[in-house]
Amino acid sequence: MDALTPVKEIMTKDVIALHLDDTLRLVDKTFDKHHFHHIPILDSKGKVAGMISKEDILRLISVRQEFTDKEFGRIKVRDFMSDKLVLITPEDSIGLAADMFITNHFHALPVVDEEDNLQGIVTTHDLIKYAYKDI
């Protein structure tokens, strides 16, 4: 594995993102439909504002055992997403991404251009696939 390989070589480019005012119901449906674990959240200008993970949903549900259907459709992403982000660019190395995962205990990083426009997402799964692609 070449740790200097740019993130753009292993990132997912066709990313499904949601928006700050989307609901918990939409997040749950998106996770169920696409079987991934992280969704970038965009603000009204299309800039990355946060991330939401399946773990965030599970944590929210564990605090509150039951949601009514009305509540499930009313709770906004902005109210439970993670907004403490570390961003990476397509030209940054996968070694840097690995260091960010280890240091911050993250499992996904939004990949953005110089204006914070979403370009992709890189996950620990992407790194593992890359590391073992020749085995």
C-alpha positions as CSV (number, residue, x, y, z in Angstrom):
1,M,0.0,0.0,0.0
2,D,1.3,3.4,-1.0
3,A,0.4,5.9,1.8
4,L,1.1,8.8,-0.6
5,T,-1.7,7.8,-3.0
6,P,-4.2,10.7,-3.2
7,V,-7.6,10.2,-1.5
8,K,-9.3,10.8,-4.9
9,E,-8.1,7.3,-6.0
10,I,-10.1,5.5,-3.3
11,M,-12.9,7.8,-2.3
12,T,-16.6,7.3,-3.3
13,K,-17.4,10.0,-5.7
14,D,-21.2,9.6,-6.2
15,V,-22.2,10.5,-2.7
16,I,-25.7,10.7,-1.4
17,A,-26.0,13.8,0.9
18,L,-28.9,15.2,2.9
19,H,-29.6,18.7,4.1
20,L,-29.9,20.4,7.4
21,D,-33.8,20.5,7.4
22,D,-34.3,16.9,6.3
23,T,-35.9,14.6,8.9
24,L,-34.9,11.6,10.9
25,R,-37.4,9.6,8.8
26,L,-35.6,10.5,5.6
27,V,-32.2,9.6,7.2
28,D,-33.5,6.3,8.3
29,K,-35.0,5.5,4.9
30,T,-31.7,6.5,3.2
31,F,-29.7,4.2,5.4
32,D,-32.1,1.4,4.8
33,K,-32.2,1.9,1.0
34,H,-28.4,2.3,0.4
35,H,-26.8,0.2,3.1
36,F,-24.0,2.6,4.0
37,H,-23.1,4.0,7.4
38,H,-22.4,7.8,6.9
39,I,-24.2,10.6,5.2
40,P,-22.7,14.1,4.7
41,I,-25.1,16.9,5.5
42,L,-25.1,20.1,3.3
43,D,-26.2,23.6,4.2
44,S,-28.4,25.7,2.0
45,K,-25.4,26.8,-0.1
46,G,-24.4,23.2,-0.7
47,K,-21.4,23.3,1.7
48,V,-20.6,20.4,4.0
49,A,-22.2,21.3,7.4
50,G,-22.0,18.0,9.2
51,M,-22.2,14.2,9.1
52,I,-24.6,11.7,10.4
53,S,-24.0,8.1,11.0
54,K,-26.0,5.0,11.8
55,E,-24.4,5.2,15.2
56,D,-25.9,8.7,15.7
57,I,-29.3,7.4,15.0
58,L,-28.9,4.4,17.4
59,R,-27.6,6.8,20.1
60,L,-30.7,9.1,19.6
61,I,-33.1,6.1,19.7
62,S,-31.4,4.7,22.8
63,V,-32.0,8.0,24.7
64,R,-35.6,7.9,23.7
65,Q,-37.0,4.4,23.4
66,E,-40.0,5.2,21.2
67,F,-40.7,7.9,18.7
68,T,-44.2,8.6,17.4
69,D,-44.6,8.7,13.7
70,K,-45.1,12.4,13.9
71,E,-41.9,13.0,15.9
72,F,-39.9,10.8,13.5
73,G,-41.0,13.1,10.7
74,R,-40.5,16.3,12.6
75,I,-36.9,15.9,14.1
76,K,-34.4,17.7,11.8
77,V,-31.0,16.5,10.9
78,R,-29.5,19.7,12.2
79,D,-30.6,18.7,15.7
80,F,-28.7,15.4,15.9
81,M,-25.9,15.4,13.3
82,S,-22.2,15.7,14.1
83,D,-21.0,19.2,13.2
84,K,-17.4,18.8,14.5
85,L,-15.8,17.9,11.2
86,V,-12.5,17.1,9.8
87,L,-12.4,17.7,6.1
88,I,-9.9,16.3,3.6
89,T,-9.2,17.2,-0.1
90,P,-9.0,14.9,-3.1
91,E,-5.2,15.5,-3.3
92,D,-4.5,14.7,0.4
93,S,-2.9,11.4,0.9
94,I,-4.6,8.2,2.1
95,G,-1.9,8.2,4.8
96,L,-3.2,11.5,6.1
97,A,-6.7,10.1,6.0
98,A,-5.6,7.1,8.0
99,D,-4.0,9.3,10.6
100,M,-7.2,11.4,10.8
101,F,-9.2,8.2,11.4
102,I,-6.9,7.0,14.1
103,T,-6.4,10.3,15.8
104,N,-10.1,11.4,15.8
105,H,-11.8,7.9,16.0
106,F,-13.7,8.7,12.8
107,H,-14.9,6.2,10.3
108,A,-15.6,8.6,7.4
109,L,-14.3,11.9,6.1
110,P,-16.0,14.2,3.7
111,V,-13.8,15.1,0.8
112,V,-14.1,18.7,-0.3
113,D,-12.7,21.2,-2.7
114,E,-11.1,24.5,-1.6
115,E,-14.6,26.0,-1.2
116,D,-15.9,23.1,1.0
117,N,-18.0,21.7,-1.9
118,L,-18.5,18.0,-1.4
119,Q,-16.4,16.0,-3.9
120,G,-16.7,12.6,-2.2
121,I,-16.4,10.6,1.0
122,V,-13.6,8.3,2.2
123,T,-14.2,5.7,4.8
124,T,-12.1,3.2,6.8
125,H,-13.7,0.5,4.6
126,D,-12.2,2.3,1.5
127,L,-8.7,2.2,3.2
128,I,-9.0,-1.5,4.1
129,K,-10.2,-2.4,0.5
130,Y,-7.2,-0.4,-0.9
131,A,-4.7,-2.0,1.5
132,Y,-5.8,-5.5,0.6
133,K,-6.7,-5.1,-3.1
134,D,-3.7,-7.2,-4.2
135,I,-4.3,-10.1,-1.8
